[in-house]
Each structure stands twice: as structure tokens, then as C-alpha cells.
């Protein structure tokens, strides 16, 4: 019987706790504890977005969850931009982390922002950069078009969705995201201790094929255990059972 573990799932940019809705049930049904916080300024916490909301805010979000819930031996999982966040959290509370899992995620070094780790993606995101309610944001234009003062109409996800239906659902849920979070540099106080934590890298075939052979991209292949899932970037929604199985196995 698999030992019950504690998973903390950290979503990527533009996203929220909703992005784990297909994956989390598999983990819970297997007897594991699952926490999936929404980062400040995104998803159901988009109303808390301010000009100061950045990477350090999001690191603090997850750190406070670990502290107030008194979590230990955590499997800390980050998707996409969430890789930036979990790296910062591991620096703040290494004693609480049992393992780190990067789901098609940024794997930064000290002094890097997402603009350094994934420059091509950030150049694309920057094309939507604008000031919204006094905050420098990117993305989430579909959500924005529904109006900030009224509750958006969010579509339901079909029971057995196709990849296209999942993408349409994600696009409808994505919220404008603070540009500062992507530009802010990660500041690690003890990088060697962070690197000592066991690390798994779960990559998608789509990302491995589409990214250039940069040094940052190569880090995805240098973890303690490396996996490849033949799907798109939102692997936790596209292949939830397979990803859940990997998370339990690591």
C-alpha cells in the first residue's frame, strides 16, 4: 500500500487552483493530502492584484501555507511559472520539503527571472502587455473582455473533454497576470541547500520539441528523475491520470 503523502500543487501564470481540478481527485482518491493554493493576483484571487504583486509575493503565498498548515515532508509541485515559485519556497523552508517536482516548469538559478529562463515565451506574452486597473499585466484578454465589475461567465469542463475543449476552457479561465512576476529575479539565500533537495522533472513532448537547446532548457533533463509525457503544456489537465501516477511514483 502506498504511503500517504502531502502534495502542494502550485499553478502557472494566468492560472489558479482550478487548473488542478482533473489531477487532484486522483491523488486524493489514492489517500494523499492535496493543497492547491491560488497565487495572489490570479484566478479567484485576481481582485488582490496590485502593482507590487510579483514572484516574491507568490513565494510568500506558498511559504505561508506550509507554515500555517504546519506541513512537512511535502512533495512540492510546480507547473510552468510555478517552477519559479517552488524554487523560492524551497529556499525559504527547505526543512519542510521532501521532494520537488517540476511539471513542464521553469527551473531557475539564483538571480534569474522567467524572462531569463523562457525568453521566447516571455517575448510572446509581452505582446499583450498593458496597464489594467493600475497594474502592468499580460495575457488573460478573454477574461478581461467580460468586464471587471461583473462576475465572468465561466464554462463548465465536459466530463471527458477533448484537447481542444480543454484549451477553450483554459483560455476562458486564464486571468491577466502581473508582468512583475515574470520579470522579477529569484533571490536564493542558500542555493546549494535547495539543490540538495531531491528533484523530479516531468516534461512534455510538446515543450521538448518546441524549445531551443538553451542551457535553461537542458536543466529539465538533469534532475534526479526525468519523465516525458507525450502531450501539450497543460499536462495536468490533458493527462491527469498519468501525471498523478508519476507524482505518486516519485
Residue, then its C-alpha position, 0 to 999 in steps of 0.5 A: x500500500x502506498x504511503x500517504x503523502x502531502x502534495x502542494x500543487x502550485x499553478x502557472x501564470x494566468x492560472x489558479x487552483x482550478x487548473x488542478x481540478x482533473x489531477x487532484x481527485x486522483x491523488x486524493x482518491x489514492x489517500x494523499x493530502x492535496x493543497x492547491x493554493x491560488x497565487x495572489x493576483x490570479x484566478x479567484x484571487x485576481x481582485x488582490x492584484x496590485x502593482x507590487x504583486x510579483x514572484x516574491x509575493x507568490x513565494x510568500x503565498x506558498x511559504x505561508x501555507x506550509x507554515x500555517x498548515x504546519x506541513x512537512x515532508x511535502x512533495x512540492x509541485x510546480x507547473x510552468x511559472x510555478x517552477x519559479x515559485x517552488x524554487x523560492x519556497x524551497x529556499x525559504x523552508x527547505x526543512x519542510x520539503x521532501x521532494x520537488x517536482x517540476x511539471x513542464x516548469x521553469x527551473x531557475x538559478x539564483x538571480x534569474x527571472x522567467x524572462x531569463x529562463x523562457x525568453x521566447x515565451x516571455x517575448x510572446x506574452x509581452x505582446x499583450x502587455x498593458x496597464x489594467x486597473x493600475x497594474x502592468x499585466x499580460x495575457x488573460x484578454x478573454x477574461x478581461x473582455x467580460x468586464x471587471x465589475x461583473x462576475x465572468x461567465x465561466x464554462x463548465x469542463x465536459x466530463x471527458x473533454x477533448x484537447x481542444x475543449x480543454x484549451x477553450x476552457x483554459x483560455x476562458x479561465x486564464x486571468x491577466x497576470x502581473x508582468x512583475x512576476x515574470x520579470x522579477x529575479x529569484x533571490x536564493x539565500x542558500x542555493x546549494x541547500x535547495x539543490x540538495x533537495x531531491x528533484x523530479x522533472x516531468x516534461x512534455x513532448x510538446x515543450x521538448x520539441x518546441x524549445x531551443x537547446x538553451x542551457x535553461x532548457x537542458x536543466x529539465x533533463x538533469x534532475x534526479x528523475x526525468x519523465x516525458x509525457x507525450x502531450x501539450x503544456x497543460x499536462x495536468x489537465x490533458x493527462x491527469x491520470x498519468x501525471x498523478x501516477x508519476x507524482x505518486x511514483x516519485 
